């Protein structure tokens, strides 16, 4: 790991000075501020420094009207990168080019710590004073094939840091960018934009980037896929990521709804483990390539969810009995001799169900011979139907796509019932494995309340929100209820144990999930 080009020391006059000898292995979060008024720029800068942000990017192109540097630079509370981006580079500058160049030169003359210059203007703005030069290129359509060639061009323009920000069109683009960082002789920031590019932002420091970029607030992203400073600092603990950090994550498509990073990263921090858990958006057609390349990113294990739970099974070298019976895996470990697969959905669901039975003073044998209706035909439905069959229940599966329901039933040996006829079954156990009722569609339910009976056990696997409309209506009918939070936390805790061989902090994980979903006691 190379030493970084910068570090921070306090001067007596209150400003920070960057030098060439930062502690080895440390990468900074640079927080981008883009506001229309000078006073808001200054206020956000002060707030970020108070929150511990080591470096702030001032986006001059976001300021409305004439930019007045004396209002934001002389009394700045901490070091800055000054950037003024044209529309073609993803910015909002509407003035002419000579005015923009004059503004950038004025910022250098004012002694800013960093100036960001695009490739085509770098030769027009010479080095002056102690200001460090970031030479950058942005591509909002793709990650170019000739990355090394582009990097060499940028590096030749008297660069202290080379920055490339490109759109990820496949997970492979993250690998290419992180390898570029690792192999570069000059400090390099190479990040992919878009939600598919999020791993490159989180793992940049692991591969030697001097910094990565974040936004002031998650709802005010200045680039596609940009995370907030709070997310980067508190959830992913970016400031603690080093080359030795072990990587875990969740692989899915889409990925933005997943709360798994919250739970696992909180658990890693609680256990004081040098690990980070990253969201990987991987389309179905890219899954095989991703699994081949994941070890190059330092990945040791993955949570697997929609739509990959069945697709990963052919890639497994070894699998537990549940995966063999269900035909779906939700957990993968990367071992020296191949991929090992597990299904913690199955055990978590059955543990949740049996905990309810104990609470009601019933033995698990109570389920034998009774009817169960499982709504849905995905990986979770397979796992739960498999478990209920093993407890000798008469299991029926109903899916909105009849072919998938029939395929599930044939795989595990249960019955099917048409979606339109699902209310005719009158089950003892009802399990919702569909996304119906999930945020933001909280006013929907997959099972009409008029068919809920007091004697029923209602198990909703939706965990956001915990108190779905189905759960609320089931409780109103005095049904016995299991929420999706119970299953989700249990399966995540089992994954944590598989990943780390440590006792999972289940209580912490449950509290973290409930805070994130805004769940309150019913």
N, C-alpha and C positions, 0 to 999 in steps of 0.2 A: 504494500500500500504506500503510495507516495504521500509525502507531506503536502499539506495544502498551501496555496499561495498567500493565504491571508490569515491573520488572527486579530484579536481585538484587545487593545490596552486603553486604559483611561489616561487622558492627559489632565493636567491641573486645570485647564480651561474648560473641562467638561466634555470636550469632543473625543471621539474615538479615532484611533490611528491604526491602520492596517499595516502589518508587516509580512515578511516572507516565511515566518517560522511557526505556523500553527501547530498545535498538538497533533501528533500522527493519528490518522484514523478518524478525525472529526470532520463531519460535513454539516454545513449550515442550512437552515431553512430561510430562504429569501421570500418575504411576504410582499406581494404586489398590492399597491394602493392606487386605485383609479377613481377619483372623485371629481366632480365638476367645479367645486369651489376651493380656493386656497385654504381657507380655515378648516375645511373638512379634511383635506390632505394632512395638514399639520396635526389636527386632533387625532386622526387615526394613527399617525406615526407615533405620537406620544403614547397612545394606548397600547400599541404593539410592543414598544420598548418596555413599558410597565409589565406586560405579560411575558417578557423574556425573549422577544424576537430579536435575533442577533443582527439581522440585515433586512432592510426594507427597500423595495423598488418603488420609486416615485414615477408614475406614468403621467408625464406632462401632457400627453396627447388627450387625456381625459378632461383636462381643465377647460372650462368654458371661457371663451374670450381670450384676451391677452394673458400669456403666462408671465407672472412676476416672480422671478426666482428669489428676490430678497424677502418675500413673504413666507418661504418654506425652507430655505437653505441655511441662513446664518445661525439660527438658534436651534437647529435640528437636534433632537435628543439622542440620535445614534447614527451609525453609518448608513449610507444609501447607495443604491444603484439608480442612476438617472436614465430614463428611457423615454423616447418620444417616437412613437411608432406610426408609420403611415398606414392607410387603409389596406394597401396591398400586402403589408406585413402583419395584418391582424389588428391594427390600431385605429385611432379615431382622429388623427391629425387632419385638419381641413385647410391649414394654411399652405403657403407655397414652400418649396424646398429650400431656397436660400434662408428663409426665416427659421426653418427647422434646424439647419446647420448652424446658424448663428446662436440659436438657443442652446444647442449641445456644446458649442465652444464656450459659451458663457458659464455653463454648469461646470466645465472643466476648470475654467479660470477661477471659479468660486471654491475650488478645492474638494469637489465631491470625491468620495472614495472609489466609486466605479462609474463608468460611462458605458452604455450599451450602444454599439454601432453596427449597422447592417453592412454586409460585405461591400456593397457598391459605394458606400460613402467613407469607409474606414481610411482610405488613402488621402481623403480630403481633410481629415481632422487629425492633426499630428499629436503625438504624445506631449503632455505638458504637466509639470509638477509631479505630484505623487499619485495622481488619478490612475487607477488600473483600467485596462481596456478589455471589455467583453465584446468579441466579434461574433455576430449572431446571424443565423439564417432560420427562417420559418417557412414551413410548407404545410398548408392546411388541407392538402388533397391526398398526400401519400408520404411514405418514408422512402426516399429515393434509393435506387439500387447502388449508386456510386457514392455511398457515405464517406468512404475513406478519401476519395478524391475531393469531395466538398470540404471535408475536415482539413485536408492539407492546404487548400486555398485559403480558408479562414485563418489557419494558424500562421500563414505567411504574412499576414497583414498586421504585424507587430502586436499580436494578441497576448494578453496575460491569461485569458480564459477564452476557450472556444465554446460557443453555445449553439446547439442544434435542437430545434423543436419541430417535430414532424407528426403528421397524423398516422396513427396505427391502423392499418387495414387488416392486420392479422396478428395473433399473439407472437409470431416469429419476429415481428418488427421490434418488440421489446428486447428480445435476445440480441438482435443486431446492434441496437443502440447501447445496451449495457456492455457488450463486448467492445464497442468503440471506445467507451470510457476507459475500460480496463487496459486496453492496448495503446492508449494515447500517451505520448511523451509529454504533451502539454496539458495542464489541467483542463478538463472538458466536462461540460454539462450537456448531456444528450438525453432528452426526454421525449416520450411519445404523447401526443395529445389524444383526446377522446377517452371514453371509459375503458376501451381495450388497452389503452396505454398507461393506465393507473399504476401497474406494477413498476414501470420504469421510474416513475416519480418517487415511489416509496423505497425502491432498492438502489437508487442512484448512488447513495453514499457507500453502500456495500461494495460497489465496484470502483470507487475512487473519485467520484464527482466531488468538487469542492463545495457545491451547494445544489439545492433543488428549489423549486418554486412552489409557493402556496398562495392562496388568496386570503383577504382579510376576513371574509365570511363565506360560508359554503353556498349562500344564495347569490353571491356577487362574484362569480368566477370570471376572470379576465381571459381565460383560455379554455378550450374544451377539455373536460375531464380534470380540471384543476381542483385539488382538495383545499380545504381551509387550513389555516395555521393551527387551529385547535385540533382538527382531525389529525394532522401530521404529527403534532407534538404529543397530544394526550392519548390518542388511540394507537397510533403506529410507533410512537416514541422514536421518531426519526433521528433525533440527536444521539441516540444510543446504538444505532445500527452501525456495525463494523464488518469487515470482511469475514469474521468468524460467526456472525449472527446466523442462526439456523432459520430457514424459511419454511413456513407452512401456509396453507391458503385454502380457499374455496374455489372450485371450478364450476362455472355455470354459464348460462346464456338465456335471459339477461342476468345481470349481476347486481345492479344498483340497489335492489330491495334487500339484499342479504344483510342480516345483523350478525352473522357469524364472526366477522372481524372484531366487533365490539366485545363479544364474549371471550373469544380465545385470547385476544391481546390483553384484556383485563386479567385473565387467568395467568398468562405468562408473567405479567408484571407482579401479580400477587405472589407467585412462586419464585420471583427473582431469576427468571430464565432468560438467557440471551437468545430470544426467539422473536420472530415477527410473523403475523398472519395476514396474508395479502389477498385481496379479491382478484381473481383471474377470470375475465370474460373470454370464453372460448367457444366460438361457433362449432356446431357438430362436425363440419368438414375439416376443422383444424385440430380436432381432439388428438388424433394419433401423433401428429407432429409435436403438439404441445407436450404430450407425455414423454416423447423422446427427448425433448429439449429441457424439460423442467429441472433435471439435476444440474444443468449448467447454470441455472439461476440460484442454486443452493437449496432447492426444494427437497424437503425430507418427507413430507406427508401432505395429503389433500383431503378436504371434505369434498364430496361429489354430490351435486344436486341436478335439478332439471336443466337440460334434457339428457344427462350423461350417465345416469345410474345403471342403466342396462348396457349402454355402449362400452363402458370400461371393462366389463366382465371378460370378453375375449382376450384382453391384454394382461390378465392376471396370471402370475406364475403360481401363486397359492391363494386359497380363499377359505374363509370359515364356512361352517355348515350352513349358516343362514344364507350366505351368498349363493351357495350351491343349490339350495332349495328354492330360493326366491328368484334367482337370476338377475339380481341387482345388488350393487355395492354402493355405499355412501361414504366409504373411507378407504383411502389408499396409503400404504407406506412404501417408500422407495428403498428397497433393500439391495445389497450387492448382487444377489442372484435373481432380481426381478421385482415385479410389483406384487405386493400382498394386499388382498382385498377383504374388507369386513363390512357387515351391515349392522350398524348400531341403532338404526331406526327400529329394527325388529325388537331388540332387547329393551330399548327405551320405551316403546309402546307397551310391551307386555309388563314391564316394571310399573309403568303408570297405571295400567289396568289393575294389576294385582295389589298395588298400594291402595287403590280405591276400595277394592273388595275387603281388604283388611280393616280399613276405616269403617266399613259398614258391618263388620263382624262376620264376613263371609269367607269361605275357603275358595281357592281357585277352582276346585271341582264343581262349584256352583254353575260354572259356564257350560259344562258338558251337556250336550243334547239341545241346548238352546239356540235360537236363531240370531244370526248377526247379519247386518246389512252394511256393506262397505261402499261408500260413494266415491267414485274415482277409479282410475285404472293405471295410475303411474307407479313410480317406485315405492312411495310410501304406502300406497294401497296394497301393493304386492306384499310388502313386509308385514303389514298388520293382518291381512287376510291369511297369510302363511302362519302367523302366530296363533290366530284364533282357531284355525284348523287343527293345530297341534294341541289345542286345549279342548278338542272334540266338539267344537261348535258347528252348527249347520250354517255355513257361510255363503252368502249371496253377494255378488258384486254388481254394481250398477254404474255405468259410465255414460257420459253424454255421447261418446264415440263408441258405438256398439262393437266395432271390430276390436278395439283395444280391450274392452271388457271381456270379450270372448277369448282373446289371446291370453289374458291374465288367468281366467278360469281354467283354461286348458293346461296352462303351465303348472298351477299348484293344486288343481283338482277340486275346485269349488263350483258353485252354480252361478248363473247370471240371471238378472232380471232387467227388463227394459227400463230405461230412465223414466219414461212416461208412466210406468206402472210401479215405481219404487215405493209409493205410499201404501200399496196394497199388502206389503209383506208383514207389517206389525212385528218388528224385530225386538228382541230383548236388549241387544247392543247395536247402537247406530254409530258408525264412524264416518266422519266427513274427511276425505282425503283430497277434495277438490279445493281450488283457490276461492270458491264462492264465499263471500263475507270478508275477504282479506282487504286491508287498507289499499286504496281509498274507497272501495265499494262496500262500505260497512253496513249499508241498509239492505243487503241481500242475504238470503239464506238458501241452502240447498234442500231443505226439508221443511214442509209446511207445518206450522205450529199446531194445527188442528189434529195432526197425526202423532203428536208427541204424547206419550203415556207416562204416568207417574212411576211405573215399574221399570222404565227404560234406563239404560246407561247410555249417555250421549257423550261421545268423544270427538271433539273438533280439533283437528291437527293444525288449523290456522292459529298462528301465535301473534299476529299483528293485525288487529288488536287481539288481546287475550280474550276480552269479553265480546265475542262476536254476537251478531243477532241470534244465531242458533243457540249459543250458550245462554244468552239472556232468556230466550223463550223456553229453553229446556228447564232452567231453574224456576221460571214462573210456573211451570207445570209440575214442579217437584221431582224432576228427573235427577238421577245421580250423574254428575258432570265431571268430565276430565277436560281441561283446557290444553291448547296447543303449547302453552308455555312449559307445562310439565314434560311433555315428550321432547320438545326442542332442547331444553336444558339438559335432560338426561342423556340424549344422544350426543350433545356437544361435550358433556362431561366424560362420556365413554371415549370419544375421539381424543380428547385431551390426554386421557390416560394412555391410550395407544400411542399417541405422538411422543409423549415425554416420559412415560413410566413413572409419573408422579401422581399422587392422590389429587383428584380434581377439586377445586374450590367451588362446589356446586352451589352453595348459598350465595357466594359472590356472583356467580354467573347468572343465577336467577334474578338477583337484585339488579344487575346490569341490564338484563333483558327487559325487566319491568320498567325501569327508568326510561329506556330507549323507546318503548312503545306507549309510554304514558299510562300504563295499566295501574288501576287503583283497586283496592279491595271492593268486592261486590257486596 
